[in-house]
Amino acid sequence: MAVNLDKDAFYRRIKRLYGNWKKAEDEFGKVDAIVVSVGVDEEIVYAKSTALQVQHNTASEMLTASARSSHNESNKVNFEKMIEAIRGSRDGKTVGVFMKDKFPGEYMKSWSDMITAEGLERVDVSTAVAYTMAVKEDGELALMKKAAAVTSDVFTKFFKERVMEIVDADEKVKHSRLAESVEKAIEDRKFLGGVDPSTVEMCYPPIIQSGGSYSLKFSVVSDKNHMHFGAITCAMGIRYKSYCSNLVRTLMVDPPQEMQDNYNFLLQVEEELLKEMKHGVKLCDAYNTVLEFVKKEKPDLVSKLTKNLGFAMGIEFREGSLVLNAKNQFKLKRGMVFSISLGLADMINKEGKKDEQKKYALFIGDTIQINEEDQATVLTPVKKKIKNVGIFLKNADEEDEEEEDDNAEELLGKGARGAALLTDRTRNEMTAEEKRRAHQRELANQVNEEAKRRLTEQKGGQQIQKARKSNVSYKNVSQMPREKDIRDMKIFIDKKYETVVMPVFGIATPFHIATIKNISMSVEGDYTYLRINFFVPGSSLGRHDGNIFPNPEATFVKEITYRASNLKSPGDHSVPSTNLQNAFRIIKEVQKRYKTLCVCLSPGFRFTSVRGDKVDILYNNIKHAIFQPCDGEMIIVLHFHLKNAIMFGKKRHTDVQFYTEVGEITTDLGKHQHMHDRDDLYAEQMEREMRHKLKSAFKNFIEKVESLTKEELEFEVPFRDLGFQGAPYRSTCLLQPTSSALSNVTEWPPFVVTLDEVELVHFERVQFHLKNFDVVIVYKDYNKKVTMINAVPVNSLDPIKEWLNSCDIKYTEGVQSLNWTKIMKTIVDDPEGFFEQGGWSFLDPESEGSGAEQDSESEMEDETFNPSADEEEVEEEDSDEDYSSETEDSDYSASLGSEEESGKDWDELEEEARKGEMH
């Protein structure tokens, strides 16, 4: 093995050790020779022998490795030479050894037997050597500073952020699982400040404690209890190139005032200790000074204070002979590095109601360097004031009671709803990806809670009558969101409060969705126009709209038009009109959710074929009315996706479609333009006019239907810009979102998925080396078969995530394909057990849940979430069946069956549609 030996460092350090031995002070004066013997045992992480070896640049390692490889006879010869050298040193009777270092193996046993046989007396020199090694050279100090910096980065960039995410999303995460994630984080360079991950390792497994069960020691391990949102202590230390560091912090969620006061006092105690940690001060004096301070200021906390306040550190994590306690007489020296740790244990929370809230502990600690005259330097400068470690959850009810006389500049509100971590990092500084992930964490909890609520209602046969929603946007200004779009004077849609915040004369002004009559978007030249019409006194309202004008004498806004450029300026990530396009789509979506459909006086319309066959479509039976323009398509389509199937011919159908082929404009304006004669150009001009006339005819029909239904039946237009390629059946097509569905109606069989019926979306086969992935759509009705969309290009992954996130739909992803037939059957068989084990969190690798993320002995993991090749074959065989006991024939709301059967049905329908008329 190649050994890099620093000759100068070796001689310098060995000379210092030899010089102290020559002085014959303390234990050094009792020994005639010092023997350092190192064996092989990977389980021994810290030992004085190995520490001395590392400090002296592996010189001992070379000698020991050479000796270990020799035969027993050669060992005996070497041992005799060493005994002869010991006999010739001073009196030759005593040897200094490290008593606690016990290495296994025949080699070490033979050497120990030789010393015993020779009658040499063993004297423990661990303390004396430790005191010598405790003073670090500049090079060693640089390594320890780097170790402390890495520990600080991991705590700040990973652990603190992760705890904040857990609290924000109200996740259930075990202490042990969180500790494992910290250990895994040191493999990622982004958390290490650019340090090579191969040069770092944990000094000990991170210790995370909460929920009333605390032990303020570094020898304990994180238990398997879930993290409690109270006082959360975390201790972690990272070694860099064999040199140790340590950091301890306490994060507090909604701490009562008494807890905050005690924590602030603990910070004062640490400051007093830092003042005492100077060159020449005895360890016991530093400890006693701090103890006297506590007795004077808060005598009731003396019994709560940890029994020691720290220890020296280096290559060994804890130097047992240099502990900060009441008896240690050793003096501090410049260049020493200590881990100081102060804690208050068994504290009582008078406001606690549950067992895990009644007791708490506070624990802080840092890595410090001893100086000549000034107080010690803190090498782990992670902020620890209350405002930096307190997580305060603001109650929504308290927000409603706040005063409304805030200053004008506070129009945008006092903060985001939910958790607000009082650090320099605010929610407004979050990137788009961070916002998306934060929103997805909120949705993860909502999905499980909503599913459990549905199951409870179904089990008890309950039907909760939905209350009429209020059309008041915000009860007070504090509820206004603080979003960057609002500050930038852009349109922002607050879906939680069903409100559109629009810039009006430079002021962010909220309009409830109930006040918006209709909305339209058009493109004219280089600009996109968004026109918003409002309900005003005298305008027609739907039968359920009621009186939304509490003060009809006020001045009302009837119409607002916004304009944005379609041209991208240098440096812009997107064209300015993107905001208007997104606003149009989301406003349509929120409108559809808010409105309550009703049966109007004109119940529907009738389709009559040339043969006289009639198809009656009732307005209140239409789930989705989709208008697919001929822009970029060969056909223009009017598609109705029905709530309940209707008879046509001899079969039941849930989809009815009317379309007309319009051809395709093929003019090439490039180098072959001269090949087109006058007739070709005339034909293309006629085709353009036909497209325009067809679009106008279809739009007139749509406007008539919407007028008859008082705009409570709205036709949805697919958003082509949000479309992506995929194969829901056997061929690839363009799938396009509408305001309330994902659809493809230009090919048959048609594909329509109602977004309100979707529980979550899971992406399968998401791997770096694959060009495609699959999309699995899971419905709120667990008896319904999941929908699979195969072969989606991987470059569509982020746009799909962004779209789903804007629709408040939870998504997850994984690298393998799952056996959804078996998964859904397991859930249907025992839904309560499924949610008790974490519900859908098993799909999210970052969450604590059931399934693959649970313990290996979990039955659900073994039988449900680890599909095999055999199971995938079973899934294909069962692919045409739902998960309930009902047959497909009885489920008329489902889509058509196999492609051959549906293709035949749609051929018949197509023929009738070509011959028919719309009335």
C-alpha positions, 0 to 999 in steps of 0.5 A: 500500500502507498503511504504518504509520510510527512517527514517534518511533521513526524519528527516535529510531533514525535520530538514534542512527545519525547520531550514531555517524557524526558521531563518526567512529569506526571505519569511520564516520570513513572515509566522507562519506555513507552510502547504503542501497539496497534492491532486490527479491529474495524469496530474500534473507531477511537483509540489512543493508539490509533490516534497517535498513529494517525497524528504521526503520519502512519509511521506506526502503521508501516511498522505494525503492518510489517510485523503482522505479516511476519511468521511467529518465529520472526515475531519472537525475534522482533519482540526480543529486540524490543524487550532488549531496547526497553531494558536499556532505557532508564531502569528498564522495569516499567513500560507506558501503555494505553490500558483501555486499548485492547486489540484482538488477534494472535500478534497482540496476544503474543506481545502482551504475553512477552511483556508479562513473561519478562516481568515488566510493569505496565503503567497507563500513560493515556492521560499524559499522552492525551494532554500532549496531543490536545494542543494542536498544531496550525495544520491540525487546527485548520483541519478541525476548523474545516470539520466544524464548517462541514458540520455547520453546513450539514445542520443548516442546509439539510437538517434544519431545512428537513425539520422545517419541511416536516413541520410545514407538511405535518409529516410523521417521521421517526427519529431514527429515520431522520438520523439516517437521512443526515448520514446519507446527506454527507454523501452529497457534496452540495451539503458539504460546502464543496468538500470531497465526500470521501474525506468526511464521516460521522463521528457518531450516529446523529442523535435526535430526540423529542416528545418528552424522552431525552438523554443529554449524552453522546452515547445514546442513539436516536429511537424509533419514536416519531418526531414530536413538534415541541423541543427537538434536540439534535447532536451531530459531529463530522470528521474531516480527514480523521479530525472531529467536530461537534454541534448541538442545537435545539429547535422549538415548535411553538415554544411557550414563553417559559421555555423561551426564557429558559432557553435564553438563559441557557445561551447566557450560561454558554456565554459565561463558559466561553469567557472562562475558556482561556489559556491557563484556566483550570477546567474545574475553575471554568466549570465552577464559575458557570455553576456559581452563575446558575446558582445566583441567577436561577438556583432552581435550574442547578439540578437540571444542568448537565453534570459536565460541560464538555471535553477535549477533541481531536482525532479522538472524539472524546478525550476522557481525561480532559472533561469539563467538570468540578474535579479536573485540575488540568489547565487549558492551553492555547491550541486546544479544541473542545466540544462544549455542551450545556443542557437542561434536562427534565424540564416541566412544560406547565402548558403541556396537555399530552404526555409528550408535551409535559417534559422537555429538554434544552441542549446546545453545544459548539466546537471551540478553540482555546486562545492565549488571552481572548475568550475561546473562538466558536468554530461552529457559528450556527445561529442559535437565538430564539428567532433562528431556532423557533418555528411558530405556527400561526393559527388561522383563527387568530389571523381572523381576529387581527386588527385591520388597521395595518399600514398601506404598505402591508397590503400584501399581508403579514405572512404566508398562512401556515408555518413560518420559520423565523430565519433570514430565509423567507418564503418569498425567496423560495425558488419555483421548485422549492415552492412546488415541493412545499405545495406537494408536501401539503397535498400529501397530508391532504390526500390521506386526510381526505381519503380517510374522511371519504371512507368514514362517510361511505362506511357510515352511509353519511352524505354531508350537504355542502354549505354554500360558499361565501363570496368574500375573498378575505376577512382582513388584509392579513390573509392576503398572500405575499407572492412575488407575482403580486409584488410584480403587479401580475395577476395571481390566483389564490385557489384556497380563497377562490380569489383573483388578485389583479393589479388595478392602478398599481394596487393589488386588488382581490376579486372573488371568483363569484364576481367574475361573469366570464373571461376570454383570451385572444391573440392579436399581432404581437400581443395577448389580451385577457378580458375579464367581465364582472357581474354588476347590478342589472346583469343576469345571474344564475339561479344559485348566485343570489344577491352578491351586491350587498351595496348596489349603490356603490361604483362597480367595475364591469370589465378589465382588459390586460395586454402582454407582449408575445415577444421575448426580451433578451434575458427573459426566461419566458414571454410576458404573455405567459402570465396571462395564459396561465391566469386564463387557465386557472381562473377557468378551473376555479370557476368550474369548481365554484359553480354548482350545476343545475338543470335549466329550462331547456334540458338539452339538445338532440342529434338526428341522423339521416336514418332517423336515429336520435341521440338526446343529450341532457345538459345535466348529464354532461360531465365535460363539454370539450371544443377542440378547434382546428388550430394545428389539427386536421379536424374540428371537434365538439366532444361530450363526455357524459356522467351516465352512459346513453344508448346509441345503436345497441351499445351504451356510450359515455362519449359522444362526438361531432366533428368535421374534417378540415384538411391541412394547409400545406403551403411551403413559404420557403425555397419551393414557393415558386412551384405553387401555381395560382390554383394551389394558392387559391385552394389554400385560401379557400381552406383557410376561409373554410376553417374560419367559417367552421370555427365560427359555426361551432362557436355560435353553437357553443354560445347558444348552449351556454346562453341557454344554460345561463353559462352553467355549462361551459365548453372547455378548450384544451390548452395545447401549450400544456400538451404532452405526448403519451400512449393511453391506449396502444398508440401515441397521441397528444394529451391536452389539459383543459380547465378540469380534465386531461383529454385527447378527442382527436383520435378514438377511442377518446381519452378523458380524465376528470381531474376532480376524480383524481386522487394522485398521479404517480410517475413510473420508470423515472430514471436518468438513462431512460428517454420515456416514463409512464404515468399512473392516474389513481382515482378517489374511487379505489374500486376504479381501475387506475389509468396508465399513460405509457411512453411519455417523453422525459422532457415533459416531466417537469411541465407535467409536474408544474401543471399538476401542482397548479391543479392541487394534485399530488404527484410522486415518482419512482424508478420501477413499475408497480403492480397496481392491481395488487396494490389497489386490491390490498387497499380496497380489502383493508383501507383502514389498515392502509392509512394507519400505516401511512397511506400513500406516503409509501410512494414518496421516497422522502416521506415516512410511511408504509410500504417500501419505506416501512420496516422490512418485516412489514407485510404490506411491503412484502406482499403489495409494493414489491412487484415481481415479473410474475405479478406484472404478467398477472396485471396484464391478464387482469388489465380489463377489470376493475378492483371491485366485484362488479362486472364491467357490464354493470359499470356504465360510467366507465370508458369503453373496453378493448380497442377493437370493440371501441374502434368498432363502436366509434366507426358506427358513431362516426358514420352517423355523425357524418350524416347527421345534423345538430339541433 
